[in-house]
Amino acid sequence: MSEWFAPLVDWYRLMPQEEAVRLVRLAIAFVLCLGAVVGSFLNVCIYRIPLGQSVSRPRSHCFSCGKTIPWYLNVPILSWLILRGRCANCHAPISVRYPVIEALTAVLFLLVFQMWANPRLFLLDPIPGQAPALILFYWLFVASVVVDVMIDIDHRILLDRISLGGTLIALAVSAAFPILHGAASWWPALLASLGGAAVGFGAGFAIAWAGERIFLQDAFGFGDVKWLMLFGALFGWRGALFILMLAAFVGLAMGLVALAAARFRRAPADADADDGAPLAIPFGPALGAAALLWLFWGNLLVDGLFAAHAWAFAHRTAVLAALFPLLLLSCGWLIYRIRAIRRAAQDDALEELPDDPEDKGV
């Protein structure tokens, strides 16, 4: 791999500065367009995969009138803006979620590209020649995170083909690119990846078990456990623990937003949901957001956390290991509070429902 791309990297480094700047701008524009196109495909995957439908056939069509969307009206982001969010045939509204996912994917693709184009920004310094392959892999990773998060929001499931299949791919990539785990050869990198997967799975399973035994409710789904195993295989044990901790705080913020939104809108609870089921937002989006934060700024988060204490910074790995039980307990408590907040929002919404049909003016 290195022999293939090294001449291209050398050519770029010897290029005059003005030409290099133009090339980088063109590359950024290309990456943004590519990300938006991939985001359009992810919209198809998000809708069709949970329903067991093919992602290639039939072609994209309007859900209201069934008319096939021509290619010139299926341009990511732009088509939605030009049509003002409505079908060109029947003028039915088109969800704003489609261009948002396309734009989000474009931004994520650009951030991944920046990990190679400007490695100092994210404290990642790939070996020349490995970077193009790593970019392709991380593009696949962020795309899978977007798909899994949105499917979890819509259907409350995390796909095994992503979590389990992704874990196997992460193990293989870790062995192929030891630099991902700071190793010099494939064997230590593979061990680090296996250890991270074990810690991720173990930490998630411990929280799920504690939620059932201590809090007497499901605090962590098994799909979340398997997804955390994938993150551990890719980012190592430190990454798995920090992602879990970050996800707990992100989930708590989401729970507070859900509570505020329910009280503001006074919306009734989902009639199809079981009594006592968690409200609205599952934990998958929090895990996905935390994983992306770790991917792009993980080293900054760790160094910033320990920067105030020189001894703790020098021994941060040992400190993290010693704090592991406390971290698990804190994350478990935060996840429990997330569930409690969502239940409170659901109860608050239920109180707004009339007790008698006559109260509704029927």
C-alpha positions in Angstrom: 0.0 0.0 0.0 2.8 2.4 0.9 4.6 1.8 -2.3 1.5 2.6 -4.3 0.7 6.0 -2.8 4.2 7.3 -1.7 5.0 8.8 -5.1 1.7 10.7 -5.1 2.3 12.0 -1.6 5.8 13.1 -2.6 4.5 14.9 -5.7 2.0 16.8 -3.5 4.6 17.8 -1.0 6.9 19.2 -3.8 4.1 21.1 -5.4 4.2 24.9 -5.3 2.1 26.4 -2.5 -0.5 28.1 -4.7 -1.1 25.0 -6.7 -1.3 22.9 -3.5 -3.9 25.3 -2.1 -6.0 25.0 -5.3 -5.7 21.2 -5.2 -6.8 21.1 -1.6 -9.8 23.3 -2.3 -10.8 21.1 -5.2 -10.4 18.0 -3.0 -12.6 19.6 -0.3 -15.3 20.3 -2.8 -15.1 16.8 -4.2 -15.2 15.3 -0.7 -18.3 17.4 0.2 -20.1 16.3 -3.0 -19.1 12.7 -2.4 -20.4 12.8 1.2 -23.7 14.3 0.1 -24.1 11.6 -2.5 -23.3 8.9 0.0 -25.7 10.6 2.4 -28.5 10.3 -0.2 -27.8 6.6 -0.4 -27.8 6.3 3.4 -31.3 7.7 3.4 -32.3 4.8 1.2 -30.6 2.3 3.5 -32.1 3.8 6.7 -35.6 3.4 5.3 -35.3 0.1 3.4 -33.0 -2.2 5.4 -35.2 -2.5 8.5 -38.1 -3.4 6.2 -36.1 -6.1 4.4 -36.2 -4.2 1.1 -33.5 -4.0 -1.6 -31.5 -0.8 -1.4 -31.1 -0.8 -5.2 -34.6 -1.6 -6.5 -37.0 0.0 -7.0 -35.7 3.5 -7.7 -36.4 6.3 -5.4 -40.0 7.4 -5.6 -42.5 9.7 -3.8 -44.2 8.0 -0.9 -47.5 9.9 -1.6 -48.0 9.5 -5.3 -45.6 6.7 -6.1 -44.0 8.6 -9.0 -40.3 7.7 -9.7 -38.0 10.6 -9.0 -35.9 11.5 -12.0 -32.1 11.8 -11.6 -32.2 15.6 -12.1 -34.6 16.0 -9.2 -32.6 13.6 -7.0 -29.5 15.8 -6.5 -28.6 15.7 -2.8 -29.6 18.8 -0.8 -30.0 21.0 -3.9 -33.1 19.3 -5.2 -34.9 19.6 -1.8 -34.0 23.3 -1.7 -35.1 24.0 -5.2 -38.4 22.1 -4.7 -38.9 23.8 -1.3 -39.3 20.4 0.4 -42.2 19.2 -1.8 -42.7 16.5 -4.4 -42.6 17.9 -8.0 -45.5 15.8 -9.0 -48.1 15.8 -6.2 -46.6 18.6 -4.0 -46.6 16.4 -0.9 -44.1 17.5 1.7 -40.7 15.8 1.8 -39.1 15.5 5.3 -36.3 17.9 6.1 -34.4 14.9 7.5 -33.3 13.8 4.0 -31.1 16.9 3.3 -30.0 17.0 6.9 -28.6 13.5 6.7 -26.9 14.3 3.3 -25.3 17.5 4.8 -24.3 15.7 7.9 -22.6 12.9 5.9 -20.8 15.5 3.8 -19.4 17.2 6.9 -18.3 13.9 8.4 -16.6 12.9 5.2 -14.8 16.2 5.2 -13.7 15.8 8.8 -12.3 12.3 8.0 -10.5 13.8 5.0 -9.0 16.5 7.3 -7.5 13.8 9.5 -5.2 13.1 6.5 -4.9 16.5 4.9 -4.2 18.3 8.2 -3.1 15.6 10.7 -1.9 18.0 13.3 -5.5 19.3 13.7 -6.7 16.0 15.1 -3.4 14.7 16.5 -3.3 11.8 14.0 -0.2 11.3 11.9 -0.7 8.4 9.5 2.2 6.9 7.6 2.2 8.2 4.0 0.6 5.7 1.8 -1.7 4.3 4.5 -3.8 7.4 4.7 -5.9 6.8 1.6 -6.9 3.4 2.8 -7.6 4.8 6.3 -9.8 7.5 4.8 -11.9 4.9 3.0 -12.2 2.9 6.1 -13.3 5.8 8.3 -15.7 6.9 5.6 -17.3 3.5 5.9 -17.3 3.8 9.7 -19.0 7.2 9.9 -21.6 6.1 7.3 -22.4 3.0 9.3 -22.8 5.2 12.5 -25.3 7.5 10.7 -27.3 4.5 9.4 -27.3 2.7 12.8 -28.3 5.9 14.7 -31.2 6.7 12.4 -32.5 3.1 12.4 -32.3 3.1 16.2 -34.3 6.3 16.3 -36.9 4.9 13.9 -37.1 1.3 15.0 -35.3 1.0 18.3 -32.8 -1.5 16.9 -29.1 -1.6 16.3 -28.1 -3.8 13.4 -26.0 -6.9 14.2 -24.5 -6.7 10.7 -23.0 -3.4 11.6 -22.0 -4.1 15.2 -20.7 -7.7 14.8 -19.6 -7.4 11.2 -17.9 -4.1 12.1 -16.1 -5.6 15.0 -14.5 -8.2 12.7 -13.6 -5.5 10.2 -12.1 -3.4 13.0 -9.9 -6.3 14.2 -8.6 -6.8 10.6 -8.0 -3.1 10.1 -6.2 -2.9 13.4 -3.9 -5.7 12.4 -3.3 -4.1 8.9 -2.7 -0.6 10.3 -1.0 -1.0 13.7 -0.6 2.8 14.0 -4.3 3.0 14.9 -3.3 1.5 18.3 0.1 3.1 18.5 1.8 -0.2 17.8 4.8 -1.0 15.6 3.6 -4.4 14.3 0.3 -6.2 13.7 0.4 -8.6 16.7 0.4 -6.0 19.5 -2.2 -3.9 17.5 -4.5 -7.0 17.2 -4.2 -7.7 20.9 -5.0 -4.0 21.7 -8.1 -4.3 19.4 -9.2 -7.6 21.1 -8.7 -6.1 24.5 -10.7 -3.0 23.6 -13.5 -5.2 22.2 -13.5 -7.2 25.5 -13.5 -4.0 27.7 -16.3 -2.4 25.6 -18.4 -5.5 25.7 -17.7 -6.1 29.4 -18.4 -2.5 30.4 -21.7 -2.4 28.5 -22.7 -5.8 29.9 -21.9 -4.7 33.4 -24.1 -1.6 33.1 -26.9 -3.7 31.6 -26.6 -6.2 34.5 -26.4 -3.5 37.1 -29.4 -1.8 35.6 -31.5 -4.9 36.0 -30.2 -5.8 39.5 -29.8 -2.4 41.2 -32.2 -0.1 39.3 -34.7 -2.8 38.6 -35.0 -1.8 34.9 -33.2 -2.1 31.6 -30.6 0.6 31.6 -28.7 -0.6 28.6 -29.9 -2.6 25.6 -27.8 -5.6 24.3 -27.6 -3.9 20.9 -25.8 -1.0 22.7 -23.4 -3.6 24.3 -22.5 -5.0 20.9 -22.0 -1.5 19.5 -19.7 -0.6 22.3 -17.7 -3.8 21.6 -17.2 -2.4 18.0 -16.0 0.9 19.3 -13.6 -0.9 21.7 -12.2 -3.0 18.8 -11.6 0.2 16.8 -10.5 2.7 19.4 -9.0 0.5 22.2 -10.1 0.1 25.8 -9.6 3.8 26.6 -11.8 4.8 23.7 -14.5 2.4 24.7 -14.6 3.8 28.3 -14.5 7.4 27.2 -17.2 6.8 24.6 -19.4 5.2 27.3 -18.8 8.2 29.6 -19.4 10.7 26.9 -22.5 8.9 25.7 -23.9 9.0 29.2 -23.7 12.8 29.3 -24.9 13.2 25.8 -27.8 10.9 26.5 -28.6 12.9 29.7 -28.7 16.1 27.6 -31.0 14.4 25.1 -33.3 13.3 27.9 -33.5 16.8 29.3 -34.3 18.1 25.8 -37.0 15.4 25.5 -38.5 16.4 28.8 -38.5 20.1 27.9 -40.0 19.4 24.5 -42.7 17.2 26.0 -43.7 19.9 28.5 -43.6 22.7 25.9 -45.6 20.9 23.3 -47.8 18.9 25.7 -47.8 16.2 23.0 -49.6 12.9 23.9 -47.4 9.8 24.2 -47.1 7.3 21.4 -50.3 5.3 21.4 -48.5 2.3 20.1 -45.9 2.3 22.8 -46.2 0.0 25.8 -47.0 1.6 29.1 -43.8 2.6 30.9 -41.7 2.3 27.7 -38.8 4.8 27.4 -39.8 8.0 25.7 -38.7 8.9 22.2 -34.9 8.8 22.1 -33.0 5.5 22.5 -29.4 5.4 23.7 -27.9 4.5 20.3 -27.8 8.2 19.1 -25.8 9.1 22.3 -23.3 6.3 21.7 -23.0 7.2 18.0 -22.4 10.9 18.8 -19.8 10.0 21.5 -18.0 7.7 19.1 -17.7 10.5 16.5 -16.5 12.9 19.1 -13.8 10.4 20.1 -12.8 9.7 16.5 -12.1 13.3 15.7 -11.1 14.8 19.1 -10.4 11.8 21.4 -6.8 12.7 22.1 -7.7 16.3 22.9 -10.4 15.1 25.3 -8.0 12.8 27.2 -5.1 15.2 27.3 -7.4 18.1 28.3 -8.9 16.0 31.1 -5.5 15.2 32.7 -3.6 18.4 31.6 -4.1 20.1 35.0 -2.2 17.4 36.9 1.2 16.5 35.6 1.4 13.2 37.6 -2.1 12.1 36.5 -1.2 13.0 32.9 2.0 11.0 32.9 0.1 8.0 34.4 -3.2 8.5 32.7 -3.6 4.9 31.6 -3.1 3.6 35.2 -5.5 6.3 36.5 -8.2 5.3 34.0 -7.8 1.7 35.0 -8.1 2.5 38.7 -11.2 4.6 38.1 -12.8 1.9 36.0 -15.3 0.8 38.7 -16.3 4.3 39.6 -16.7 5.1 35.9 -19.0 2.2 35.4 -21.1 3.2 38.4 -21.3 6.8 37.3 -22.3 5.9 33.8 -24.9 3.4 35.1 -26.4 6.1 37.3 -26.4 8.6 34.4 -28.1 6.1 32.1 -30.6 5.4 34.9 -31.3 9.1 35.1 -31.8 9.3 31.4 -34.5 6.6 31.5 -36.1 8.3 34.5 -36.2 11.7 32.7 -37.8 10.1 29.7 -40.4 8.3 31.8 -41.2 11.6 33.5 -41.7 13.3 30.2 -44.0 10.4 29.1 -46.0 10.6 32.3 -46.2 14.4 31.9 -47.6 13.9 28.4 -50.1 11.3 29.6 -51.5 13.7 32.2 -52.5 16.0 29.3 -54.8 13.3 27.8 -58.5 13.7 28.6 -60.1 11.1 30.8 -63.3 11.1 28.8 -63.9 11.3 25.0 -66.4 14.1 25.6 -63.5 16.3 26.8 -62.2 16.3 23.3 -65.4 17.7 21.8 -66.2 14.5 20.0 
